[in-house]
Amino acid sequence: MMEGFFTAKAWHNGKNVPGGYGLRFSKGSREFLNGFKTVELELPTGSVIDIGISPSFKRDCPELRSAEIGRWLLLANLAPWPKGDPPEFRVHRVSGHRFRVS
């Protein structure tokens, strides 16, 4: 984590539906979330969502997936994006297991 935040990139599974989107975290960022079973994400829309962290998150599925994330990305015209160029976001720790995406 640098300067009070870490980064995440938008992710999708190839289907342009809200449930097919999420935020993908780098290996370093995943370490920052180590030990949490769930996180609360404050999205730029003002909504707060609870997302479970799967055991495979640290290994090979570094995404937090949620239809709410997909709705936000689609409504904000951040998705779909050009191939290979997903938007990137700053993720700030608010407290405990609560994080703000900006």
Secondary structure, DSSP 8 states (H G I E B T S, - for coil): -BTTEEEEEEEE-S--SGGGEEEEE-HHHHHHTTT-SEEEEE-TTS-EEEEE--GGGTTT--EEE-HHHHHHHHHTT--S--TT---EEEEEEEETTEEEE-
